[in-house]
Amino acid sequence: MSKLRGRSHTTLTETADLVVRELEKVAGIKMIAPGEIRTNKRSASGRFVTVSFTQAGFELLISGQSSQKVAIHTDKDSRLIIAELRNSKKLRDFIFKERVRKPGE
């Protein structure tokens, strides 16, 4: 089961909350750590998720009306977890992009 950093830090944007609820259903996730919420200056409509693969798992930059980073630490392959998120019915309206942020790649 995933745990939130600090045990009491549960503040998520509405858009990030949808993604985190789907992540909580996936096995192999050690920790979900929500980050700082920032307001968007642009007026682009839509919901976007940018996935940055890291050594410990991956980081999601989730943006809608505002943006928030959520770090995910995993035991299993991160690409399989992202594939499950893309296939989720509740996240059909999200546009997913991927990038790699690992040393040496």
Backbone bond lengths (Angstrom), bond angles and torsions (degrees), N, CA, C in turn:
res aa  C-N    CA-C-N  psi(-1)  N-CA   C-N-CA  omega(-1)  CA-C   N-CA-C  phi
1 M - - - 1.461 - - 1.513 109.46 -
2 S 1.291 116.43 141.71 1.458 121.34 -179.72 1.521 110.33 -79.82
3 K 1.325 114.93 151.98 1.459 119.41 177.40 1.514 109.00 -128.81
4 L 1.301 116.05 147.98 1.457 121.28 177.73 1.521 109.12 -85.59
5 R 1.313 117.21 143.49 1.458 122.49 -179.60 1.521 109.30 -64.01
6 G 1.317 117.03 133.05 1.452 121.44 177.35 1.519 114.05 78.88
7 R 1.276 118.63 -1.16 1.466 126.89 177.46 1.524 114.65 62.34
8 S 1.299 118.88 -20.15 1.464 118.96 -179.20 1.524 111.93 -119.41
9 H 1.332 117.90 -2.87 1.465 121.38 -179.89 1.524 108.45 -83.83
10 T 1.309 117.23 95.87 1.453 121.17 -176.16 1.517 112.66 -120.72
11 T 1.323 117.87 10.09 1.448 120.60 -176.89 1.519 110.30 -72.80
12 L 1.314 115.73 117.87 1.459 122.51 177.16 1.521 108.29 -133.62
13 T 1.323 115.94 148.60 1.461 118.59 172.21 1.523 107.95 -70.70
14 E 1.322 116.64 164.81 1.469 119.69 179.46 1.519 111.09 -60.14
15 T 1.317 116.66 -39.76 1.457 121.38 -179.43 1.520 110.50 -67.95
16 A 1.335 117.39 -44.85 1.462 121.28 179.65 1.523 111.19 -66.59
17 D 1.316 117.23 -33.07 1.458 121.05 179.19 1.522 111.34 -61.50
18 L 1.331 117.78 -39.34 1.468 120.96 177.71 1.528 111.19 -61.45
19 V 1.326 116.35 -42.87 1.462 120.74 -178.05 1.526 110.52 -69.92
20 V 1.335 117.54 -42.52 1.463 121.35 -178.90 1.527 110.96 -65.29
21 R 1.315 117.84 -37.67 1.476 120.02 177.25 1.525 111.75 -61.98
22 E 1.331 116.46 -36.03 1.465 119.65 176.43 1.529 110.90 -72.40
23 L 1.325 117.29 -35.51 1.461 120.77 178.15 1.523 112.06 -66.07
24 E 1.330 117.09 -34.10 1.461 120.88 -179.97 1.526 112.59 -64.56
25 K 1.313 117.31 -20.12 1.469 121.79 179.07 1.522 112.28 -82.28
26 V 1.338 118.01 -15.28 1.453 123.06 -174.21 1.522 110.08 -89.11
27 A 1.322 116.74 134.21 1.465 121.66 177.25 1.525 109.53 -79.57
28 G 1.324 116.89 152.35 1.453 121.59 176.58 1.509 114.73 96.32
29 I 1.326 118.16 5.15 1.458 121.50 179.07 1.523 107.89 -98.21
30 K 1.352 115.77 124.82 1.460 120.83 -179.02 1.518 112.12 -87.68
31 M 1.337 117.43 -40.47 1.451 119.93 -174.90 1.527 110.76 -152.62
32 I 1.330 114.86 142.64 1.464 122.32 173.13 1.525 106.37 -120.84
33 A 1.341 116.07 119.66 1.457 120.91 -176.23 1.529 110.36 -121.02
34 P 1.347 117.96 102.44 1.458 120.40 178.37 1.517 110.99 -70.50
35 G 1.327 115.36 145.77 1.461 120.98 -179.07 1.514 112.14 -110.96
36 E 1.304 114.98 -164.46 1.458 123.32 -175.95 1.534 111.51 -68.95
37 I 1.323 116.06 142.77 1.465 122.14 177.96 1.522 108.23 -95.46
38 R 1.345 116.10 131.94 1.461 121.43 178.47 1.528 109.09 -126.14
39 T 1.314 115.55 143.03 1.456 118.92 177.67 1.519 109.16 -83.42
40 N 1.314 116.18 143.48 1.461 121.51 179.55 1.516 110.00 -86.00
41 K 1.303 115.56 139.38 1.462 120.58 177.87 1.519 111.41 -91.61
42 R 1.297 116.30 -19.28 1.465 119.35 -179.18 1.525 109.54 -88.30
43 S 1.302 116.44 160.42 1.462 120.36 -176.71 1.529 111.60 -109.80
44 A 1.322 116.99 28.45 1.466 120.35 179.72 1.523 109.65 -68.54
45 S 1.300 115.83 133.96 1.453 118.94 178.93 1.520 108.94 -92.69
46 G 1.300 115.78 150.23 1.452 120.99 179.65 1.517 111.04 121.99
47 R 1.302 114.02 170.05 1.460 121.47 179.73 1.518 107.99 -119.58
48 F 1.319 115.74 126.95 1.452 120.84 -175.17 1.522 110.27 -124.04
49 V 1.336 115.97 143.73 1.455 122.68 173.75 1.517 107.00 -128.91
50 T 1.327 116.39 118.53 1.456 121.33 174.94 1.519 107.12 -105.33
51 V 1.326 116.90 123.53 1.453 123.23 -177.53 1.519 108.21 -101.02
52 S 1.330 116.89 124.21 1.465 122.69 175.10 1.523 107.45 -114.36
53 F 1.326 116.79 113.76 1.454 120.74 -179.73 1.524 109.38 -77.91
54 T 1.336 117.18 132.90 1.464 123.41 -179.09 1.523 109.18 -126.80
55 Q 1.331 116.79 -179.80 1.458 121.28 -179.76 1.531 111.52 -66.05
56 A 1.315 118.19 -37.72 1.458 122.08 -175.76 1.524 113.15 -85.84
57 G 1.298 118.67 -13.54 1.460 122.51 -176.54 1.506 109.80 160.01
58 F 1.339 115.97 -108.58 1.459 120.00 177.47 1.516 109.97 -158.63
59 E 1.317 114.88 163.03 1.452 122.25 177.85 1.518 108.31 -123.11
60 L 1.315 116.34 134.12 1.457 121.74 179.27 1.521 109.21 -106.06
61 L 1.317 116.92 131.61 1.457 122.39 169.87 1.522 104.85 -106.59
62 I 1.310 115.79 105.60 1.459 122.27 -173.91 1.520 107.78 -104.06
63 S 1.333 116.77 122.86 1.456 118.99 -178.83 1.523 110.60 -131.01
64 G 1.297 113.50 141.80 1.458 124.38 175.58 1.512 105.22 -145.76
65 Q 1.347 117.99 -109.74 1.464 120.53 172.54 1.523 110.45 -74.24
66 S 1.330 116.95 -30.78 1.459 122.35 173.44 1.525 107.19 -135.05
67 S 1.327 117.56 172.55 1.458 119.47 -177.90 1.522 110.28 -122.15
68 Q 1.328 115.34 152.56 1.451 121.56 -179.56 1.517 109.36 -151.03
69 K 1.338 116.11 139.31 1.455 121.23 174.10 1.515 108.74 -94.40
70 V 1.331 116.06 138.84 1.454 122.20 176.90 1.523 107.00 -131.57
71 A 1.335 117.07 119.48 1.461 121.94 179.16 1.523 109.45 -90.70
72 I 1.333 116.44 136.04 1.457 122.31 -178.67 1.524 108.20 -123.59
73 H 1.335 117.54 124.03 1.459 122.38 175.37 1.527 107.34 -103.77
74 T 1.339 116.43 131.37 1.460 120.22 -172.16 1.521 112.45 -129.17
75 D 1.335 114.56 160.62 1.461 122.53 171.48 1.518 110.66 -99.12
76 K 1.334 116.76 -31.77 1.459 119.74 -177.55 1.521 111.76 -102.44
77 D 1.314 116.98 177.33 1.451 122.56 -175.90 1.535 110.73 -61.08
78 S 1.323 115.62 127.00 1.468 121.53 -177.18 1.523 112.11 -63.82
79 R 1.312 116.93 -34.26 1.473 120.16 -178.30 1.528 111.61 -65.27
80 L 1.332 117.56 -31.53 1.471 120.73 177.03 1.528 110.95 -69.06
81 I 1.324 116.18 -37.22 1.463 120.28 178.63 1.525 110.38 -67.32
82 I 1.332 116.96 -41.38 1.473 120.99 178.85 1.530 109.68 -65.00
83 A 1.323 116.93 -37.64 1.471 120.15 177.36 1.522 110.69 -62.30
84 E 1.332 117.51 -38.14 1.464 120.83 177.06 1.529 110.95 -66.19
85 L 1.330 116.99 -38.64 1.465 120.09 177.97 1.525 111.29 -64.99
86 R 1.333 116.42 -42.70 1.469 119.86 179.81 1.522 112.07 -63.31
87 N 1.328 117.27 -31.33 1.463 121.45 -178.34 1.524 113.22 -86.98
88 S 1.324 117.52 -4.28 1.456 121.43 -178.92 1.530 110.67 -69.13
89 K 1.314 116.09 135.89 1.469 120.82 179.96 1.528 111.78 -66.89
90 K 1.326 117.36 -33.63 1.457 120.77 -177.48 1.518 112.78 -73.79
91 L 1.339 117.43 -16.34 1.466 120.83 -178.01 1.520 111.78 -110.95
92 R 1.318 117.74 26.18 1.471 121.78 -179.39 1.526 112.90 -63.14
93 D 1.330 117.19 -33.23 1.462 121.10 -175.83 1.522 113.60 -81.19
94 F 1.331 117.13 -3.77 1.458 120.99 -177.32 1.529 110.55 -87.06
95 I 1.330 115.54 143.79 1.464 121.91 175.18 1.523 106.94 -103.88
96 F 1.341 117.38 121.17 1.460 122.82 -176.79 1.522 110.46 -100.71
97 K 1.336 116.04 136.82 1.459 123.49 172.93 1.523 107.19 -130.36
98 E 1.337 117.23 151.82 1.460 120.87 -178.35 1.523 110.89 -127.65
99 R 1.339 114.40 148.61 1.463 121.33 171.33 1.524 108.30 -152.05
100 V 1.332 116.91 162.07 1.460 121.76 -176.89 1.522 108.87 -114.13
101 R 1.331 116.45 131.33 1.474 122.09 176.70 1.513 109.63 -128.13
102 K 1.313 116.80 62.32 1.464 121.88 178.58 1.525 108.20 -115.14
103 P 1.321 117.30 147.85 1.459 119.17 177.47 1.526 111.17 -63.58
104 G 1.307 117.01 134.00 1.460 121.48 177.44 1.514 114.88 87.06
105 E 1.312 118.86 0.98 1.477 120.68 179.99 1.496 111.05 -119.27
